[in-house]
């Protein structure tokens, strides 16, 4: 086993360990960890079996095999960024609706408190 293989395997183990530690400490949600664990596995596989990347690139018709992990990584990043934008848009919409509901409740509460503070002048003034 070459030094390249050992360094790649160590990097994969370090990535996986960091992900599990972050999930365990509740600093990373499991739905996000699902994206990172395959990355650690891919680094481990490519590091331990570099010929696998060459064969897969050859089967896909890629002339320069080191480009294959970059293309796959770029595609995964694009998908991840798109999903993050969708989630951010969803959260912004929820926040906007929550702000509107809070405004309506404050208005309703203010209207009720003003009604309760006002004396009932209609019946009392007719007695005098």
N, C-alpha and C positions, 0 to 999 in steps of 0.2 A: 504494500500500500504506500503510495507516494505522499509527500508532504501536502500536496494540494488536496488530496482526499481527506487527510486528517484535519486540515484546517476547515474544509467545508463541513465535515461531520461535526466538528466542535462548534462551528457557527450555527448549524441547524439545532444542535442540542441547546445552545445558549438562547436562541430565539424561542424555542419551544418552552424552555424553563422560564424565561421572562414572561411569556404569555400566560402560563399557568399560575405564576406568582401574582401577576396583575389581576387575573380573574379571582384568585383566592382572596386577595385583599379588597375586592370589590372596586378596583380602579378601572377595570375593563369589563364590560358586559359580555356575556357569553355569545350573544349574537354577533358581536364584533370579533371575538376570538375565533369564530368559525372561519373568518377570512384569513386570519393569520396562521392558524395551524397548518393548512395546506401549503402555505409558503415555507414553513419550516420543514415539512415533509419533502417538498420539491427540492429544497436546498440540500437536504440529506441524500436524496436519491441521485441527484446530479453530481454531488460530491463523491459519493461512493461508487457510482457507476457512470463515469464520464462517457463511455462508449454508447450508452443508451441514448444520450442526447444526439450523438453523431448519427446513429441509425434512424432515429425518429426524424431528424432533419433531412436525411437522405430520402426517406420514404415520402416526405412532404415536398420534395423537390427543392429544398433550400441548399444552395451551393456552399454557404459559409455557416456551419453548424452553430457557432457561438451566438449567432443572431436569434436563433429560435427561442432561448429563454427570455431574451429581451423583448421579442414580439409578444410572447405569452404574458410577460410581466406588464407590458404597456397596455395590452388588452384588459388585463385584470384591473389595472389602475383606472382605466376609463370607465369600466363597469362600476367600480367602487365609488368613484367621484359622482357618477350619475345617481347611484343609490343614495349617497349622502345629500345631494341636492334635492332629491325627492323627499327625503326625511326632513330636511331643513324647511322645505316649503310647507310640508304638512304641519310641522311645529309652529311655524309663523302663522298659519291659518288658525290653528287652535288657540294661539295666544291672542290673535285679533278677536276671535269670537268670545274668548274669556273676558277680554277687556270690555267688549260691548255689553256682555251680561252684567259685569260688575258695575258699569255705568248705569244700566237700567235699574239694578237693585239699589244703588245709591240714590237715584232720583226718586224711586218709589219710597224708600225709607225717609228721605228728606220731606217728601210730600206728606207722609203720615205723621211725621213729628211736627210739622207746621200745623196740620189740622188739629192735632191733640193739644198744642199750645194755645190755640185761639179759643177764646171764651165763646160759648154759645150765646150770641147776642139776639137772635131771632125771637125767642120766647121770653127772655128776661126783660127786654125793653117794652113789650106790650103790657106787662104787669104794672109798670110805673105809670 
